[in-house]
Amino acid sequence: MKILEKQQYHFLSLVILLLGVNNAAQGDFLQGSFLGLSTRAWLLLSILIPVAHQVYVLIFWRAELHYKTLSGWFGERAFSVFGIGFMILLIARPVFVLGLAISNRGTLPIPGWLGILLSVLSIPPVLYLGYSVYKYFGADRALGKDHFQPEIYRDQPFIKKGIFQWSSNPMYLFGFLLLWAPGLLFLSKAGLLAALFNHLYIWAHYFFTEYPDMKFIYKIE
């Protein structure tokens, strides 16, 4: 079944990461609360959102790519409908990491000025990435429109301008630096743990979902 190709490795990676999070989040690591929710609850939500996001993308990317499922359901609106769900889950990632960092604020034993400095330094690569996606790559392609129209995107060259000249996958390498900023700004151990989980887990998505799909779409050997 095409949807499940290499997903045993995705699942194994997720289990390892979840065990790592559980091992790290012990004792007084999870002290604090925010908006009536404990830090433990915020951490759980900060983990569940990326899992839901990446499973959502996996299912609908591959259902459309191999079976035209969304096109069969929604016709020409298929990509737009998919994009709404994608963006809701994407935006939820930093929102819940921010809530977690506020809940767990002041637990990281470094000077406040250093946390501010590091959080500020994490932003320029994200801004440059946003500019490069807008100018050279396109939002549609960033959301995976090549899974909806592989016959069109198959002949398009890979982008080598802007931040894409420095990395073949800057969206995962640099874009996820944004998630580190809340933990650094609020000096939150749990916030940084959630950022680390997000940043590592997105590479499971790349190696076991996106890259195999790219090989199929672009006929990469």
C-alpha positions in Angstrom: 0.0 0.0 0.0 1.6 3.2 -1.2 0.4 5.4 1.7 2.4 3.2 4.2 5.7 3.1 2.2 8.6 3.5 4.7 6.2 4.4 7.5 7.5 1.6 9.8 10.7 3.8 10.0 8.6 6.9 10.6 6.8 5.0 13.5 10.1 3.8 14.9 11.6 7.3 14.8 8.5 8.6 16.6 8.7 6.0 19.3 12.4 6.8 20.0 11.7 10.5 20.1 8.7 10.0 22.5 10.8 7.9 24.8 13.5 10.6 24.8 10.9 13.3 25.7 9.5 11.1 28.4 12.9 10.4 29.8 13.9 14.1 29.8 10.6 15.4 31.3 11.1 14.1 34.8 11.1 15.6 38.3 10.8 19.3 38.5 11.4 19.7 34.7 7.7 20.3 34.1 7.1 22.9 36.8 4.7 25.8 36.1 1.3 26.4 34.5 -0.4 28.8 32.1 -4.0 29.6 31.3 -5.2 26.9 33.7 -3.1 24.2 32.1 -0.1 22.5 33.6 3.2 22.5 31.9 2.8 18.7 31.4 -0.5 19.4 29.5 1.2 22.1 27.4 4.1 19.7 26.6 1.6 16.9 25.6 -0.2 19.3 23.2 3.1 20.6 21.8 4.0 16.9 20.9 0.5 15.9 19.7 0.2 18.8 17.2 3.3 18.0 15.1 2.4 14.3 15.1 -1.1 15.2 13.9 0.3 17.6 11.3 2.8 15.1 9.9 0.2 12.2 9.8 -2.3 14.6 8.1 0.3 15.5 5.5 1.3 11.8 5.0 -2.2 10.6 4.5 -3.5 13.3 2.2 -0.3 13.8 0.2 -0.1 10.2 -0.7 -3.8 9.6 -1.0 -3.9 12.4 -3.6 -0.6 11.5 -5.3 -1.4 7.8 -5.8 -5.2 7.6 -5.8 -6.5 11.2 -6.5 -8.6 10.9 -3.4 -9.0 14.6 -2.5 -9.6 15.5 -6.2 -12.3 12.9 -6.2 -13.9 14.5 -3.1 -13.5 18.2 -3.8 -12.6 18.5 -7.5 -10.7 21.7 -8.3 -10.9 22.8 -4.6 -8.9 19.8 -3.4 -5.6 21.6 -2.9 -7.3 24.6 -1.2 -9.1 22.3 1.2 -5.9 20.5 2.0 -4.1 23.8 2.5 -6.6 25.0 5.1 -5.9 22.0 7.3 -2.2 22.2 6.7 -2.0 25.8 7.7 -4.1 25.4 10.8 -1.8 22.6 12.1 1.4 24.5 11.0 0.4 27.6 12.9 -0.6 25.6 15.9 3.0 24.3 16.3 4.6 27.6 17.4 1.4 28.7 19.3 1.5 25.6 21.6 5.3 25.8 22.0 4.9 29.4 23.0 2.2 28.5 25.6 4.5 25.8 26.9 7.5 28.2 27.2 5.4 30.7 29.1 4.0 28.0 31.4 7.6 26.7 32.1 9.3 30.1 32.1 12.4 30.7 34.2 13.5 27.1 34.4 16.6 27.3 32.1 19.6 28.3 34.2 21.2 30.9 31.8 21.2 34.7 32.0 18.1 36.4 30.6 20.1 38.5 28.3 21.7 35.4 26.7 18.2 33.9 26.1 17.0 37.1 24.5 20.1 37.2 22.3 19.9 33.6 21.1 16.1 34.0 20.4 16.8 37.1 18.3 19.6 35.3 16.4 17.2 32.5 15.5 14.9 34.8 13.6 16.9 36.2 10.6 17.3 32.7 8.9 13.5 32.3 9.3 12.9 35.7 7.7 15.3 35.0 4.9 13.6 31.6 4.3 10.2 33.3 4.1 11.5 35.8 1.6 13.1 33.0 -0.5 9.9 30.9 -0.5 7.9 33.9 -1.5 10.2 35.0 -4.3 11.6 31.8 -5.7 9.8 28.7 -4.5 6.2 29.6 -4.1 3.7 28.9 -1.3 1.8 26.3 -3.3 4.9 24.2 -3.8 5.9 24.6 -0.2 2.6 23.1 0.8 3.1 20.2 -1.6 1.1 21.0 -4.7 3.5 18.8 -6.6 1.5 15.9 -5.0 -1.6 17.3 -6.6 -0.2 18.1 -10.0 2.9 15.9 -10.5 2.6 16.0 -14.2 3.2 19.8 -14.1 5.9 19.9 -11.4 7.8 16.9 -12.6 9.6 19.0 -15.3 10.3 22.0 -13.1 13.9 22.5 -11.9 14.9 22.4 -8.3 15.3 25.9 -6.9 18.9 27.1 -6.3 18.3 30.7 -5.4 18.1 32.7 -2.2 18.4 30.4 0.9 18.0 27.4 -1.4 21.5 27.9 -2.7 22.8 27.1 0.8 20.7 24.0 1.5 18.6 21.6 -0.4 16.0 21.7 2.4 16.2 25.0 4.2 12.5 24.9 5.3 13.3 22.1 7.8 16.9 23.1 8.5 16.3 26.8 9.1 12.5 27.3 9.3 12.2 25.2 12.5 14.6 27.6 14.3 11.4 29.7 14.9 10.3 27.1 17.4 13.4 27.5 19.5 12.8 31.2 20.1 10.0 30.9 22.8 12.0 28.5 24.9 15.1 30.8 24.7 13.1 34.0 25.3 11.3 32.7 28.3 14.2 30.5 29.6 12.1 27.4 29.4 13.5 23.9 29.5 10.3 22.3 28.4 9.9 24.8 25.6 13.4 23.9 24.3 12.5 20.2 24.6 9.4 20.7 22.5 11.4 22.6 19.9 14.0 19.8 19.8 11.3 17.2 19.3 9.7 19.3 16.5 13.0 19.8 14.8 14.1 16.2 14.9 10.7 14.8 14.0 10.3 16.8 10.9 13.3 15.0 9.5 11.5 11.7 10.0 8.8 13.2 7.8 11.4 14.2 5.2 13.3 10.9 5.0 10.3 8.5 5.2 7.5 10.5 3.5 8.7 13.5 1.5 11.9 12.2 0.0 10.3 8.9 -1.2 7.5 11.0 -2.7 10.0 13.3 -4.4 11.7 10.2 -5.9 8.3 9.1 -7.3 7.2 12.6 -8.6 10.6 13.7 -10.1 11.8 10.3 -11.1 14.9 10.5 -8.9 17.0 7.4 -9.0 
